[in-house]
Amino acid sequence: MTGRSTMVGVVMAATIGLGTEAALAQQPLSAADSDPVKMGWMVGSPPPADKLIQFSNGSHFAFPQTRWSFANFRLFLPTSNVWRGDNAASPLPRAERNDIDAITFQPLGQSGTMTWAESLAANYTDAIVVLHKGKIVYERYLGVMNPHATHIAMSVTKSFFGTLGATLVAEGKLDEKAPVSKYIPELTDTAYGDATVRQVLDMTVGVQYSENYANPKAEIFDHVRAGGLVPRPPGYAGPTSFYGFLKTLKKEGQHGEAFAYKTVNSDVLGWLIRRASGKTVGELLSERIWQKLGMEQDAYMLIDSEGTEFAGGGLNAAVRDLARFGEMMRLGGTYNGQQIVPKAVVEDIRRGGRTSDFAKAGYATLPGWSYRDMWWVTNNEDGAFMARGVNGQAIYIDPKAEMVIARFGSHPLAANAHNDPTTLPAFAALARHLMQ
């Protein structure tokens, strides 16, 4: 890769990748110094050249511009709407507390302590809502975020569609034991031809696909270029849609033997959902989740040149609406007096997958965890489970503490291994505090 394609690779590596040595050496700006309001991004008519963020040069995916662009992605890429419906938003009662910022905890691998308030800056938090027993006890907006603003959820998106996929299985519209090719014959001769629906849901598919952003030849770059999420280099002749890219994937290893986190599985699930439901993933998300939960804001999905929504990470939503979804999952699929997701689906997610499969992935910050229906399951004493997205996006559900945390962030280093050392002990400390 040379020229613009190399630049895009560097941009993606610095913002959503796993190859972080160079980025670490650069000592990125602090949360305070990279505040998008302070930096003046996109202010002016037109903004001056040094404050302009654009898709064409990949700056929409470069830090510190991401501290603005993550809250404004619809200005850079085509989108589809996720309608909230005509009804009034469901209430979120308030019982705000003034004792949370002072909570202290010990970050993983460190000898000192940190306060909850300090952790917000350490993790480049853009917006956060904490629910306890269904009431807002804590809410903060930073940078350009506010209560009605939407923000890209990155791979938190996967947990929404994992839940919908598992629901279709429970309803008999998808057979979890059936091969993907039963529903998508176009993938018969690919890695997914003999992979089962269940293996897709749990990401135990043997597919040649790397998410190593330090390697410019990793398949993730082909994936995002095909979907139009980053600029394509001059003379590009590869796939120009998500589905077109899926048709190129080859098998590597055996299915069902190990957990391997690969975003491409979520796009296959999105295709399965469309075939089983007859609706786009955004339409089904609106019908089954957004309208029934009484969300405050419409959400939107990033789409490719064919109008296919990016099921792997394209959801943009308001943080309170993420909290509503988390609260519904905490309550076993019920909300507003109705069963929105089958209780059996939520219980299955909470039980998690095989820890032996998960251990093979080698996540140093997640010992003993597992993965089920595109949710991350802690298997801790509280039964906590989590939706996770690069750069700090999260929905953390602690059933024992009756707590839900929804967070958006724009951390300069994408891999959650860089914020887990402060995020996970902070969330656990808050759970302990709320149970006192």
Secondary structure as UniProt FT lines:
FT   HELIX           3..16
FT   HELIX           21..25
FT   TURN            31..34
FT   HELIX           36..39
FT   TURN            40..42
FT   HELIX           49..51
FT   TURN            55..58
FT   HELIX           59..61
FT   TURN            63..65
FT   HELIX           66..69
FT   TURN            70..71
FT   HELIX           73..75
FT   STRAND          79..82
FT   TURN            101..102
FT   STRAND          104..105
FT   TURN            108..109
FT   STRAND          114..115
FT   HELIX           116..122
FT   TURN            123..124
FT   STRAND          125..132
FT   TURN            133..134
FT   STRAND          135..141
FT   TURN            143..144
FT   TURN            147..148
FT   STRAND          151..152
FT   TURN            154..155
FT   HELIX           156..170
FT   TURN            171..172
FT   TURN            176..177
FT   HELIX           180..183
FT   HELIX           185..187
FT   TURN            188..189
FT   TURN            191..194
FT   HELIX           197..201
FT   TURN            202..203
FT   TURN            213..214
FT   TURN            216..217
FT   HELIX           219..226
FT   TURN            227..228
FT   TURN            234..235
FT   HELIX           242..246
FT   TURN            247..248
FT   TURN            255..256
FT   HELIX           264..277
FT   HELIX           281..285
FT   HELIX           286..290
FT   HELIX           291..293
FT   STRAND          299..303
FT   TURN            305..306
FT   TURN            311..313
FT   STRAND          315..317
FT   HELIX           319..330
FT   TURN            331..333
FT   STRAND          334..335
FT   TURN            336..337
FT   STRAND          338..339
FT   HELIX           343..351
FT   HELIX           355..359
FT   TURN            360..361
FT   TURN            364..365
FT   TURN            367..368
FT   STRAND          370..372
FT   TURN            373..374
FT   STRAND          375..377
FT   TURN            381..382
FT   STRAND          385..389
FT   HELIX           390..392
FT   STRAND          393..398
FT   TURN            399..402
FT   STRAND          403..409
FT   HELIX           416..418
FT   HELIX           420..435
//
